[in-house]
Amino acid sequence: MQEFWQWAGNFWWLIFPIMGMAGGAAKAWERNSRRRHERRLETLKVKAQLKTAEIEARALNQQMKRRGPSIVDTRASVAPDDLLVRLFSEHDEITARWLDYELDVAKLIAFPAMSDGRQPLTAAFLRAKKTADALRPASAEAKVSEHQVAEYLQAVGDYAVAFEIAEKDARRLRDSTFTEPERKRLERAQQLLKVAVDESATQAERNVAYKRVREELDGLILLSDDAVTALEKQVAREISAAPAPEPAPAPEPERMPEPERMPIADPLRPAPPQREGA
């Protein structure tokens, strides 16, 4: 150890180029991280444009099928009400896929990035959802301008692509953004959740398991009120699913033997003559 310090005392000046190299490496990492983020945003933008074109092409195709083999002016825009029906369907489908994660605690534990707004791609998806929801017309029959339809078309395309990218990233990350102790808590929560909805477990076991699931996830995954309500209903349904034992039939009362009926004498009928010596 003493030899090391003697060597370090002789070559103390090396600390300056080492610090310079470390600073350069940090700046290079920051530049690469910024470039990766820009590439992701660019990819998101390109895919959104492709998705928008795909939705519009499907709407045009449906319109051509309804019109038959007649000549169609491809420069003409799709009827707003027809396009809105297609956009509403696409919008609802994406929202349903998102709710499948948002309301399923098991999926949230398996893919926690889908509920983590700190993840850049998840945050981009949530912003796209907010925009699409705000631009959605009240109904397909609502009076909207072509500009409003075009804006909604772009927003739904962005929404669809943002969800696909966020979902793929969440499935890639899984629990890798958590520390080792946090991953162990997530594993325990997964096991406890199985007990909480297991109809073969006792009611007390399920209640305790549900409580411990909430404790393990506290500070790791923020469950929405809707997710908590859905889980509580699921646990309650599983607990009440076991049929109550049917009460044993009451024993029938013992019947007393009927008394032997004696013949009733007719008062108008003469009595039979008595035998002599009787």
Backbone as a ProteinNet text record, in pm:
[ID]
protein_1_A
[PRIMARY]
MQEFWQWAGNFWWLIFPIMGMAGGAAKAWERNSRRRHERRLETLKVKAQLKTAEIEARALNQQMKRRGPSIVDTRASVAPDDLLVRLFSEHDEITARWLDYELDVAKLIAFPAMSDGRQPLTAAFLRAKKTADALRPASAEAKVSEHQVAEYLQAVGDYAVAFEIAEKDARRLRDSTFTEPERKRLERAQQLLKVAVDESATQAERNVAYKRVREELDGLILLSDDAVTALEKQVAREISAAPAPEPAPAPEPERMPEPERMPIADPLRPAPPQREGA
[TERTIARY]
82.1	0	86.2	195.8	285.2	351	380.9	441.5	344	214.7	114.3	111.1	111.3	105	232.8	345.3	468.8	459.2	400.6	384.5	285.9	177.8	77.9	136	226.3	288.5	380.2	441.4	529.6	453.1	334	256.7	122.7	122.3	0	-57.8	25.7	-20.5	-113.9	-114.8	-202.1	-351.1	-380.7	-521.6	-591	-515.7	-579.4	-622	-536	-585.9	-693.2	-685.8	-789.2	-923.1	-922.4	-1046.1	-1099.9	-1008.8	-1051.6	-1115	-1054	-1111	-1248.6	-1261.9	-1391.4	-1498.1	-1459.2	-1555	-1595.2	-1497.9	-1530.3	-1622.2	-1598.4	-1684.9	-1827.1	-1839.9	-1973.6	-2047.1	-1976.2	-2039.2	-2078.8	-1992.8	-2025.3	-2148.6	-2158	-2276.1	-2401.9	-2390.2	-2505.2	-2547	-2448.8	-2480.8	-2548.6	-2496.5	-2557.1	-2698.9	-2719	-2852.9	-2949.3	-2902.6	-2988.9	-3021.4	-2922.4	-2946.3	-3044.9	-3030.9	-3125.4	-3267.2	-3280	-3413.6	-3469.6	-3384.7	-3431	-3470.5	-3392.7	-3426.7	-3560.5	-3584.7	-3712.7	-3829	-3811.5	-3918	-3939.5	-3830.8	-3843.9	-3914.3	-3876.5	-3944	-4092.2	-4123.5	-4263.1	-4339.5	-4276.5	-4342.1	-4365.5	-4264.3	-4277.8	-4385.7	-4385.4	-4485.2	-4625.7	-4635.7	-4766.9	-4818	-4728.8	-4768.7	-4812.2	-4738.9	-4777	-4911.6	-4933.2	-5059.6	-5176.3	-5154	-5259	-5293.7	-5190.7	-5215.7	-5288.8	-5256	-5321.2	-5469.5	-5502.4	-5642.2	-5720.4	-5660.5	-5728.1	-5746.8	-5646.5	-5657.3	-5768.2	-5782.8	-5889.4	-6026.4	-6037.6	-6165.1	-6196.8	-6095.9	-6117.1	-6156.7	-6093.9	-6125.7	-6270.1	-6317	-6455.4	-6551.6	-6516.9	-6602.7	-6610.3	-6498.6	-6496.3	-6578.2	-6573.6	-6652.2	-6802.1	-6842.7	-6984.1	-7030.8	-6944.3	-6983.1	-6980.7	-6909.4	-6902.4	-6790.2	-6792.8	-6682.6	-6685	-6768.3	-6772.6	-6643.9	-6621	-6498.5	-6502	-6393.7	-6385.2	-6274.2	-6304.1	-6203.1	-6116.8	-5996.4	-5908.7	-5865	-5884.1	-5846.8	-5954.2	-6073.7	-6182	-6159.7	-6195.1	-6176.4	-6289.6	-6265	-6365.9	-6474.7	-6597.3	-6706.9	-6676.9	-6695.8	-6658.1	-6724.1	-6855.4	-6921.3	-6866.2	-6834.1	-6775.4	-6638.3	-6558.8	-6424.8	-6431	-6524.9	-6536.7	-6573.4	-6658.9	-6694.5	-6570.2	-6487.2	-6364	-6268.7	-6260.3	-6170.1	-6219.1	-6349.7	-6404.5	-6370.8	-6385.1	-6355.3	-6208.1	-6120.5	-5976	-5944.1	-6002.4	-5980.1	-6022.4	-6142.2	-6194.3	-6111	-6062.4	-5981.3	-5851.6	-5787.1	-5661.6	-5687.5	-5795.9	-5829	-5857.4	-5926.4	-5955	-5825.9	-5731.8	-5603.8	-5527.2	-5536	-5467.9	-5533.8	-5667.3	-5738.2	-5710.1	-5675.4	-5641.7	-5519.1	-5429.5	-5315.1	-5353.6	-5427	-5456.1	-5540	-5629.7	-5721.7	-5680.4	-5581.3	-5536.6	-5409.3	-5421.3	-5306.4	-5196.5	-5233	-5131.9	-5046.9	-5110.3	-5034.5	-4950.3	-5001.9	-4923.8	-4798.1	-4809.5	-4691.1	-4591.7	-4642.7	-4554.3	-4490.4	-4566.6	-4516.4	-4539.8	-4463.5	-4490.2	-4467.7	-4389.8	-4363.9	-4490.1	-4592.5	-4715.1	-4791.8	-4762.9	-4829.4	-4733.5	-4610.4	-4507.4	-4492.9	-4548.6	-4538.7	-4399	-4306	-4167.7	-4094.4	-4146.6	-4086.2	-4119.8	-4019.5	-4044.6	-4150.8	-4147	-4242	-4381.5	-4390.9	-4521.9	-4578.5	-4493	-4538.8	-4586	-4515	-4557.1	-4692.7	-4714.2	-4843.8	-4955.5	-4932.3	-5035.2	-5068.6	-4967.4	-4995	-5076.3	-5042.1	-5117.6	-5261.9	-5282	-5418.1	-5498.4	-5436.6	-5504.9	-5545.1	-5457	-5487.5	-5601.1	-5594.9	-5699.6	-5834.4	-5835.9	-5962	-6020.1	-5932.2	-5980.1	-6034.6	-5977.4	-6018.7	-6132.3	-6173	-6278.9	-6413.4	-6482.4	-6615.8	-6715.8	-6826.4	-6927.4	-6987.3	-7007.4	-7064.2	-7028.8	-7058.5	-7030	-7121.9	-7236.8	-7331.4	-7308.9	-7211.1	-7186.6	-7134.7	-7168.4	-7123.9	-6980.6	-6889.2	-6747.7	-6693.6	-6592.9	-6530.5	-6427.5	-6386.1	-6282.3	-6152.1	-6125.7	-6003.9	-6009.6	-6125.5	-6139.2	-6123.7	-6179.7	-6164.9	-6018.4	-5948.9	-5807.3	-5724.5	-5756.3	-5683.8	-5708.9	-5833.8	-5867	-5802.2	-5797.5	-5731.6	-5585	-5517	-5375.7	-5358.8	-5450.2	-5438.8	-5458.1	-5553.8	-5576	-5455.9	-5398.7	-5278.5	-5163.5	-5143.8	-5039.1	-5066.9	-5192.6	-5233.6	-5206.1	-5238.4	-5217.8	-5070	-4990.3	-4847	-4780.5	-4818.7	-4758.7	-4787	-4907.7	-4939	-4854.9	-4843.6	-4766.1	-4621	-4564.2	-4423.8	-4409.2	-4501	-4493.5	-4512.4	-4601.8	-4626	-4502.9	-4442.3	-4322	-4209.6	-4195.4	-4089.8	-4116.9	-4242.1	-4276	-4251.1	-4281.7	-4256.6	-4107.1	-4030.7	-3885.2	-3824.5	-3870	-3812.8	-3853.9	-3983.1	-4038.9	-4001.3	-3929	-3894.4	-3747.4	-3682.9	-3539.2	-3507.2	-3604.9	-3579.6	-3584.6	-3616.4	-3623.8	-3495.3	-3470.3	-3355.6	-3386.8	-3285.7	-3304.9	-3405.9	-3397.8	-3501.7	-3641.3	-3651.4	-3782.4	-3837	-3748.4	-3793.4	-3844.4	-3781.4	-3829.2	-3966.9	-3990.7	-4124.1	-4228.3	-4191.3	-4284.4	-4314.3	-4213.1	-4234.6	-4328.6	-4307.8	-4397.6	-4540.1	-4552.6	-4685.8	-4754.4	-4678.2	-4736.3	-4788.2	-4710	-4752	-4872.7	-4871.5	-4982.8	-5110.8	-5095.9	-5214.2	-5283.8	-5206.6	-5266.5	-5351.1	-5302.5	-5378.2	-5503.6	-5491.8	-5604	-5723.9	-5701	-5812.1	-5833.5	-5771.3	-5783.4	-5905.3	-6003.8	-6126.9	-6108.9	-5996.3	-5973	-5916.6	-5869.9	-5818.1	-5934.8	-5907.5	-6011	-6029.3	-6141	-6169.2	-6064.4	-6022.1	-5920.9	-5789.1	-5750.2	-5625.6	-5630.7	-5743.8	-5755.3	-5754.6	-5819.4	-5820.2	-5679.8	-5607.8	-5470.5	-5380.8	-5396.4	-5314.9	-5341.7	-5467.2	-5500.6	-5436.2	-5442.6	-5382.7	-5232	-5167.6	-5022.5	-4982.7	-5066.9	-5039.6	-5031.2	-5126.3	-5125.2	-5000.4	-4958.6	-4839.4	-4713.2	-4701.4	-4582.4	-4572.4	-4685.2	-4684.2	-4673.9	-4691.9	-4688.6	-4550.9	-4549.1	-4423.9	-4355.8	-4402.8	-4344.6	-4432.7	-4560.4	-4655.1	-4777	-4812.1	-4928.5	-5052.6	-5138.5	-5262.3	-5368.3	-5435.1	-5543	-5663	-5753.1	-5873.8	-5955.5	-5959.2	-6034.1	-5970.9	-5836.6	-5768.1	-5795.2	-5794.2	-5821	-5965.2	-6058.3	-6198.6	-6218	-6153.2	-6165.4	-6108	-5994.8	-5933.7	-6020	-6073.8	-6157.8	-6283.2	-6340.8	-6457.6	-6420	-6302	-6258.2	-6237.3	-6172.1	-6150.4	-6283.6	-6373.7	-6503.7	-6583.5	-6575.3	-6648.8	-6593.9	-6463.3	-6404.1	-6439.7	-6442.9	-6473	-6616.4	-6708.5	-6849.3	-6888.2	-6791.5	-6824.4	-6852.7	-6791.8	-6811.9	-6955.1	-7027.8	-7169.2	-7181.7	-7278.6	-7302.4	-7357.5	-7316.3	-7366.8	-7516.8	-7586.5	-7730.6	-7764.8	-7864.2	-7900.8	-7957.6	-7924	-7972.8	-8123.8	-8194.2	-8341.5	-8381.8	-8483.3	-8531.7	-8592.9	-8566.3	-8623.7	-8776.1	-8839.6	-8985.1	-9030.6	-9135.9	-9184.8	-9237.8	-9210.7	-9257	-9409.9	-9466.4	-9612.2	-9655	-9751.9	-9805.3	-9900.7	-9901.6	-9994	-10138.1	-10217.6	-10358.1	-10429.7	-10517.7	-10591.2	-10688.7	-10705.6	-10795.9	-10939.8	-11004.4	-11142.4	-11237.7	-11323.6	-11423.8	-11555.5	-11631.6	-11759.3	-11857.5	-11926.5	-12025.6	-12161.4	-12225.2	-12356.3	-12464.4	-12553.5	-12666.3	-12776.7	-12819.7	-12921.1	-13056.6	-13086.4	-13215.6	-13218.2	-13102.5	-13094.6	-13106	-13195.3	-13210.6	-13084.5	-13057.6	-12937.8	-12954.3	-12852.2	-12861.3	-12898.8	-12974	-13015.9	-12898.8	-12901.6	-12792.7	-12814.4	-12703.8	-12710.1	-12736.1	-12806.2	-12833.8	-12704.9	-12700	-12580.8	-12468	-12497.2	-12389.1	-12381.8
-119.8	0	125.8	121.1	235.6	261.5	152.2	168.9	237.8	206.1	269.9	419.6	459	601.4	672.5	605.7	665.1	685.4	583	596.7	707.8	715.4	819.8	957.8	968.4	1098.1	1141.8	1046.2	1081.5	1116.4	1057.8	1080.9	1148.6	1241.8	1311.5	1390.9	1432.1	1517.5	1440.8	1306.5	1229.7	1251.3	1307.3	1324.4	1421.5	1517.9	1618	1558.9	1485.9	1425.6	1320	1249.7	1150.4	1218.5	1332.3	1406.4	1459.1	1502	1550.2	1439.6	1322.1	1208.7	1170.8	1172.6	1139.2	1240.6	1368.6	1470.9	1456.1	1422.3	1400.9	1282.4	1175.8	1057.7	1090.1	1171.2	1208.2	1291.8	1383.4	1465.4	1380.9	1284.8	1196.7	1112.8	1064.1	984.9	1069.9	1195.9	1286.1	1314.6	1335.3	1360.7	1239	1119.4	997	977.1	1006.9	993.2	1089.6	1213.6	1310.7	1267.2	1211.4	1164.4	1048.7	956.8	845.7	895.9	995.5	1050.6	1117.4	1190	1255.1	1152.7	1042.7	938.5	873.3	853.6	796.4	887.6	1018	1111.6	1115.1	1107.7	1107.5	980.8	868.6	742.4	750	809	824	908	1015.2	1103.5	1032.7	960.1	890.3	783.4	706.2	600.9	658.8	774.6	838.1	877.6	928.2	963.5	840.3	730.7	607.4	555.6	563.2	515.7	600.9	731.1	819.6	785	763.8	727	593.4	501.6	370.5	382.9	462.8	481.5	545.7	647.8	716.2	622.8	538.6	444.9	343	296.5	201.9	266.4	393.6	461.9	480.1	514	528	394.8	288.3	156.1	118.3	147.6	119	199.6	323.6	407.1	353.4	307.1	253	125.2	41.8	-81.5	-51.7	50.6	84.2	141.4	214.8	276.3	177.2	68.4	-28.6	3.9	-59	-44.2	85.9	182.6	309	385.9	483.5	563.1	651.9	652.3	729.6	831	954.2	1059.4	1043.3	998.8	973.5	1102	1214.8	1340.9	1388.5	1331.6	1373.1	1316.7	1393.6	1349.1	1256.7	1179.5	1087.2	1167.4	1118.9	1186.5	1194.8	1312	1327.2	1225.7	1196.4	1103.1	962.4	919.4	786.8	777.3	879.5	877.8	882.8	958.7	967.1	832.7	757.2	623.9	536.4	541.7	462.8	511.6	643.4	698.8	667.7	673.4	637.5	492.8	404.4	263	244	311.3	300.6	358.3	471.9	538	448.2	391	304.7	178	124.8	2.3	27	139.8	171.4	194.2	266.1	292.1	161.9	69	-60.3	-136.9	-131.8	-199.6	-136.1	-4.7	63.3	28.8	27	-6.4	-149.2	-235.2	-372.4	-375.9	-279.9	-267.2	-187	-78.6	14.8	-48.1	-140.2	-197.9	-336.4	-397	-531.8	-519.1	-540.8	-523.8	-623.8	-743.9	-843.8	-794.8	-732.5	-679.5	-559.2	-478.2	-363.1	-407.3	-516.9	-568.3	-625.9	-694	-754.3	-649.2	-543	-438	-301.6	-269.1	-145.9	-18.5	-21.9	100.4	155.9	71.7	118.8	217.6	219.7	314	417.5	417.5	508.4	626.8	739.9	859.1	916.4	866.4	913.9	854.2	743	683.8	772.1	810.4	904.4	855.3	728	677.5	665	630.6	627.4	768.4	864	1002.8	1053.3	1015.9	1056	995.8	870.8	806.6	877.5	912.1	978.7	1115.7	1185.2	1314.1	1295	1192.5	1165.1	1126.6	1051	1014.6	1138.2	1226.8	1349	1433.4	1442.5	1520.2	1457.6	1325.1	1256.7	1268	1254.1	1265.6	1406.2	1507.4	1645.5	1679.3	1620.9	1652.6	1564.2	1466.4	1374.5	1447.3	1443.8	1504.3	1431.4	1497.2	1438.4	1312	1307.9	1191.5	1197.3	1088	1084	1177.7	1211.2	1300.7	1447.2	1472.7	1610.8	1693.2	1820.4	1910.2	1954.1	1906	1939.8	1983.2	2067.3	2113.6	2012.9	2027.8	1938.9	1954.6	2075.8	2098.4	2022	2019.6	1944.5	1795	1745.9	1603.2	1570.2	1657.8	1634.1	1633.1	1723.4	1727.3	1599.4	1558.3	1435.8	1314.3	1311.4	1202.9	1193.3	1306.3	1308	1265.9	1311.5	1279.6	1130.4	1066.9	923.3	845	890	823.1	831.9	950.2	966.2	878.7	872.2	794	645.9	595.4	453.8	417.6	499	469.1	484.9	588.6	609.9	492.2	436.5	321.1	200.2	172.6	56.1	66.8	185.4	204.2	192.8	254.4	246.4	102.6	29.2	-110.2	-197	-181.1	-258.3	-225.2	-97.6	-57.9	-112.8	-110.6	-163.7	-313.9	-386.2	-530.1	-560.3	-468.9	-487.1	-457.6	-351.9	-311.5	-404.6	-441.8	-518.4	-451.7	-519.8	-461.3	-420.8	-402.2	-371.9	-234	-145	-11	-7.6	-120.7	-127	-187.7	-157.9	-216.9	-362.5	-433.7	-573.8	-590.6	-512.3	-525.8	-493.4	-395.5	-360.8	-472.2	-536.8	-649	-764.1	-785.6	-890.5	-856.3	-728.8	-687.3	-710.7	-683.3	-707.8	-857.1	-940.8	-1085.4	-1131.9	-1078.2	-1115.9	-1069.3	-951.2	-900.5	-989.6	-1039.8	-1130.6	-1257.7	-1314.7	-1437.6	-1413	-1302.5	-1272	-1243.2	-1183.6	-1152.6	-1280.5	-1384.1	-1511.4	-1568.6	-1550	-1599.6	-1514.7	-1383.9	-1293.6	-1323	-1381.1	-1410.3	-1560.1	-1638.2	-1784.1	-1829	-1882.6	-1922.8	-2046.1	-2117.1	-2232.5	-2192.9	-2067.3	-2020.7	-1978	-1973.4	-1929.7	-1778.8	-1733.5	-1590.8	-1511.4	-1560.9	-1491.3	-1483.4	-1591.8	-1591.7	-1491.1	-1483	-1390.2	-1245.4	-1218.4	-1082.2	-1037.5	-1125.6	-1093	-1074.8	-1160.8	-1150.9	-1019.8	-980.8	-854	-735.8	-736.5	-628.2	-622.7	-738	-740.5	-701.7	-729.1	-682.8	-531.2	-466.4	-320.5	-268.5	-337.8	-294.6	-311.6	-422.8	-446.6	-346.4	-305.5	-214.1	-68.3	-41	96.9	158.6	268.4	334.1	281.4	169.2	112.1	138.6	101.5	118.3	191.3	298.4	376.2	318.9	258.5	201.9	310.2	317.8	414.2	369.9	464.4	430.3	323.4	332.4	232.5	93.9	90	-39.3	-99.3	-15.5	-64.3	-115.8	-40.1	-82.2	-214.9	-227.9	-352.3	-470.3	-448.5	-557.1	-594.8	-495.6	-524.8	-601.3	-564.4	-637.5	-781	-797.5	-931.6	-1017.7	-961.4	-1037.2	-1068.8	-972	-995.3	-1098.5	-1094.8	-1192.5	-1331.5	-1344.3	-1475.2	-1527.8	-1434.8	-1478.2	-1526.2	-1456.1	-1493.6	-1599.3	-1645.7	-1741.7	-1880.1	-1913.9	-2047.7	-2061.7	-2163.4	-2177.7	-2209.9	-2147.9	-2173.3	-2314	-2382.3	-2518.8	-2517.4	-2606.8	-2613.6	-2666.5	-2605.5	-2653.9	-2794.6	-2872	-3010.8	-3009.8	-3096.4	-3099	-3135.6	-3068.8	-3094.7	-3234.7	-3305	-3441.7	-3436.4	-3526.2	-3531.9	-3581.4	-3522.6	-3568.4	-3711.6	-3783.3	-3922.7	-3927.7	-4013.2	-4028.7	-4130.2	-4091.1	-4182.2	-4281.2	-4406.2	-4504.1	-4465.9	-4472.9	-4437.7	-4540.4	-4494.5	-4589.7	-4674.5	-4796	-4887.8	-4838.4	-4828	-4778.4	-4890.2	-4857	-4950.3	-4926	-5033	-5013.3	-4940	-4845.4	-4764.3	-4832	-4858.7	-4926.9	-4831.5	-4886.3	-4807	-4812.6	-4698.1	-4703.5	-4751.1	-4739	-4781.7	-4930.3	-4988.5	-5131	-5214.1	-5316.1	-5396	-5472.8	-5484.1	-5556.7	-5704.3	-5774.7	-5917.3	-5991.8	-6099.2	-6174.9	-6241.8	-6237.4	-6298.2	-6448.4	-6518.9	-6663.9	-6704.7	-6817.4	-6869.7	-6916.5	-6885.1	-6925.4	-6826.3	-6716.3	-6618.9	-6533.9
0	0	0	76.4	83.2	-51.9	-123.2	-255.7	-351.3	-337.4	-424.2	-401	-272.8	-243.6	-289.2	-279.9	-332.5	-482.8	-551.8	-696.6	-730	-651.8	-675.8	-650.1	-548.4	-521.9	-635.3	-700.2	-811.6	-938.6	-954.1	-1076.4	-1045.9	-947.9	-911.6	-1026.9	-1117.8	-1228	-1324.4	-1313.4	-1403.6	-1373.8	-1254.1	-1219.9	-1312.9	-1367.8	-1454.7	-1589	-1659.2	-1784	-1760.5	-1644.5	-1615.5	-1595.7	-1524.8	-1504.7	-1637.1	-1722.5	-1853.5	-1936.4	-1929.9	-2002.8	-1948.1	-1814.2	-1754.7	-1793.9	-1792.8	-1833.6	-1978.8	-2064.6	-2205.7	-2226.1	-2147.7	-2158.3	-2114.3	-2008.2	-1960.7	-2065.4	-2127.6	-2231.3	-2351.6	-2386.9	-2500	-2469.8	-2345.9	-2308.3	-2314.4	-2269.6	-2273.5	-2416.9	-2506	-2646.6	-2708.7	-2678.2	-2732.9	-2680.6	-2550.8	-2494.3	-2561.8	-2587.3	-2653.7	-2795.4	-2862.9	-2999.5	-3002.6	-2904.7	-2899.7	-2877	-2789.6	-2763.8	-2889	-2961.7	-3084.5	-3189.5	-3196.6	-3293.1	-3257	-3128.1	-3086.7	-3125.1	-3100.8	-3137	-3287.5	-3362.5	-3507.9	-3555.5	-3495.2	-3529.2	-3496	-3380.5	-3341.1	-3442.4	-3489.9	-3586.3	-3718.9	-3766.7	-3894.6	-3886.8	-3776.7	-3763	-3751.1	-3686.8	-3678.4	-3815.9	-3899.8	-4035.7	-4114.2	-4095.2	-4163.7	-4114.7	-3983.6	-3927.7	-3976.6	-3986.3	-4036.4	-4180	-4261.1	-4400.7	-4410.4	-4319.3	-4321.7	-4288.6	-4187.7	-4150.6	-4264.5	-4326.4	-4435.4	-4554.7	-4579.7	-4691.9	-4667.8	-4542.9	-4512.5	-4532.5	-4493.2	-4511.4	-4660.1	-4739	-4883.1	-4945.4	-4898.7	-4951.7	-4921.5	-4800.9	-4766.5	-4852.5	-4878.7	-4961.1	-5103.8	-5156.9	-5292.9	-5302.3	-5198.7	-5199.3	-5200.7	-5125	-5123.1	-5256.3	-5322.9	-5449.7	-5565.3	-5550	-5657.9	-5755	-5873.8	-5967.9	-6046.6	-6007.8	-6081.2	-6062.6	-6148.4	-6144.3	-6020.9	-5946.2	-5823.1	-5835.7	-5799.7	-5800.8	-5676.1	-5692.1	-5576.9	-5508.5	-5576.2	-5513.1	-5415.6	-5427.2	-5338.5	-5199.3	-5099.2	-4960.8	-4921	-4816.5	-4765.8	-4696.5	-4704.6	-4636.1	-4487.3	-4424.8	-4283	-4191.9	-4213.4	-4122.9	-4137	-4261.4	-4281.1	-4215.5	-4232.5	-4174.8	-4022.9	-3969.2	-3823.3	-3762.1	-3829.5	-3779.2	-3770.1	-3872.8	-3872.2	-3762.9	-3746.5	-3646.1	-3505	-3483.3	-3352.2	-3317.5	-3414.9	-3391.5	-3357.1	-3431.2	-3403.9	-3266.6	-3235.8	-3107.4	-2991.1	-3000.8	-2893.5	-2878	-2989	-2982.1	-2906	-2933.1	-2863.5	-2715.4	-2684.5	-2544.3	-2470	-2535.4	-2472.1	-2444.8	-2536.8	-2516.1	-2400.6	-2388.4	-2278.2	-2144.7	-2141.9	-2018.5	-1974.7	-2069.2	-2035.2	-1944.1	-1960.1	-1869.7	-1745.6	-1765.8	-1658.2	-1548.1	-1583.1	-1485.8	-1437.4	-1500.8	-1463.9	-1380.7	-1249.8	-1160.8	-1194.5	-1236.8	-1272.2	-1389.2	-1488.5	-1601.8	-1561.9	-1471.6	-1426.2	-1351.9	-1276.7	-1207.7	-1307.9	-1409.9	-1509.9	-1599.9	-1633.8	-1723.6	-1658.5	-1555	-1479.2	-1558.4	-1664.8	-1741.8	-1805.8	-1826.8	-1890.2	-1801.4	-1672.1	-1582.2	-1525.9	-1576.8	-1525.4	-1620.9	-1582.2	-1666.2	-1675.2	-1594.4	-1603.5	-1722.4	-1774.8	-1894.4	-2015.5	-2094	-2205.1	-2302.6	-2340.5	-2439.2	-2380.7	-2252.5	-2188	-2175.4	-2142.4	-2133.4	-2269.5	-2376.8	-2510.9	-2546.2	-2505.3	-2531	-2455.4	-2328.5	-2249.4	-2306.8	-2358.6	-2422.9	-2550.5	-2628	-2750	-2716.9	-2608.8	-2567.6	-2529.2	-2454.5	-2411.8	-2532.5	-2631.9	-2751.8	-2830.7	-2850.3	-2927	-2857.1	-2724.8	-2650.8	-2662.9	-2661.7	-2668.9	-2807.4	-2912.8	-3049.6	-3098.7	-3021.2	-3065.3	-3070.7	-3184.1	-3192	-3103.3	-3077.4	-2989.2	-3047.6	-3180	-3245.9	-3393.3	-3464.9	-3607.5	-3685	-3627.9	-3694.6	-3658.9	-3571	-3530.5	-3648.3	-3649.3	-3755.7	-3726.6	-3807.3	-3791.6	-3926.6	-3921.1	-4044.4	-4092.7	-4217.6	-4271.7	-4193.7	-4148.4	-4069.9	-3938.5	-3873.1	-3747.8	-3770.5	-3880.5	-3912	-3937.4	-4009.6	-4039.3	-3911.3	-3818.2	-3690.8	-3610.1	-3607.5	-3533.3	-3597.5	-3730	-3801.9	-3762.7	-3758.9	-3720.3	-3575.1	-3488.8	-3346.4	-3321.2	-3388.7	-3371.8	-3423.9	-3535.2	-3585.6	-3486.9	-3429.1	-3327.8	-3205.7	-3168.3	-3051.7	-3071.8	-3189.9	-3219.4	-3218.8	-3284.3	-3292.6	-3156.2	-3082	-2950.4	-2857.7	-2865.8	-2781.3	-2819.7	-2948	-2991.7	-2947.9	-2960.1	-2920.9	-2769.3	-2693.2	-2547.1	-2499.3	-2562.3	-2522.9	-2548.5	-2665.2	-2695.6	-2598.8	-2565.4	-2473.1	-2332.7	-2289.6	-2157.3	-2149.7	-2255.7	-2257.2	-2263	-2320.7	-2324	-2187.2	-2121.7	-1993.8	-1880	-1878.9	-1766.8	-1634.1	-1544.7	-1415.1	-1407.5	-1522.6	-1524	-1467.5	-1458.5	-1405.3	-1252.6	-1189.9	-1044.3	-987.5	-861.4	-793.5	-757.1	-712.4	-676.2	-563.7	-455.4	-350.9	-403	-492.6	-547.7	-636.5	-711.3	-795.4	-710	-595.3	-505.1	-450.3	-424.1	-378.4	-487.2	-611.4	-721.5	-735.9	-717.2	-724.8	-613.1	-493.3	-383.4	-411.6	-467.7	-500.9	-603.8	-700.2	-800	-735.1	-644.3	-578.3	-487.6	-416.7	-327.1	-405.1	-521.9	-602.4	-646.9	-675.2	-712.7	-598.8	-475.3	-360.3	-339.5	-363.8	-338.3	-427.1	-544.3	-635.8	-652.8	-566.2	-575.8	-497	-567.2	-500.1	-412	-428.9	-342.1	-206.3	-192.5	-63.9	25.5	154.2	247.3	237.1	289.9	285.1	362.2	475.4	555	479.5	412.9	336.2	222.3	156.5	44.5	90.5	201.1	253.9	294.4	360.5	401.5	279.3	179.1	57.8	-15.3	-23.5	-89.7	-17.7	114.4	192.1	170.6	165	146.8	4.3	-93.6	-230.5	-232.9	-167.1	-163.7	-93.8	11.3	84	0.7	-72.4	-153.6	-269.1	-324.5	-439.7	-398.2	-270.7	-223.9	-250	-324.8	-357.5	-482.1	-535.8	-657.4	-779.3	-768.4	-878.3	-824.3	-890.1	-849.5	-917.1	-837	-890	-897.4	-1010.3	-1024.7	-941	-916.8	-840.7	-912.2	-1044.9	-1121.1	-1107.7	-1105.7	-1091.4	-954.1	-850.8	-715.4	-705.2	-763.6	-760.4	-832.9	-950.3	-1026.7	-949.4	-883	-805.8	-686.3	-616.5	-501.2	-542.6	-656.1	-705.1	-740.5	-799.2	-836	-712.8	-611.5	-488	-421.5	-416.8	-353.9	-431	-563.3	-644	-621.4	-614.2	-591.8	-452.6	-353.7	-217.4	-206.5	-273	-264.6	-365.5	-446.3	-551.9	-496.1	-380.8	-325	-278.5	-325.2	-285.4	-137.8	-74.4	67.9	86.1	190.9	212.2	236.5	172.5	188.4	327.5	391.8	526.7	521	624	628.8	647.1	576.4	590.7	732.7	782.4	918.7	926.6	1035.1	1047.6	1058.7	990.7	995	1132	1184.1	1316.7	1309.2	1417.4	1421.4	1429.5	1349.8	1348.2	1453.8	1534	1635.2	1568.3	1610.6	1550.2	1576.5	1473.4	1487.1	1576.3	1666.3	1754.9	1673.3	1722.3	1651.6	1665.6	1554.2	1556.1	1603.7	1701.7	1753.3	1679.5	1651.6	1582.2	1670.3	1612.2	1684.8	1673	1784.9	1783.4	1737.1	1656.5	1606.5	1711.4	1766.7	1875	1825.3	1696.2	1643.8	1611.3	1612.5	1577.6	1704.4	1711.8	1835.6	1866.4	1994	2036	2008.3	1979.6	1952.3	2078.1	2067.5	2187.6	2254	2384.6	2460.8	2469.6	2469.7	2477.4	2622.5	2633.4	2766.7	2832.1	2960.6	3036.4	3022.1	2948.7	2934.2	3056.2
[MASK]
++++++++++++++++++++++++++++++++++++++++++++++++++++++++++++++++++++++++++++++++++++++++++++++++++++++++++++++++++++++++++++++++++++++++++++++++++++++++++++++++++++++++++++++++++++++++++++++++++++++++++++++++++++++++++++++++++++++++++++++++++++++++++++++++++++++++++++++++++++++

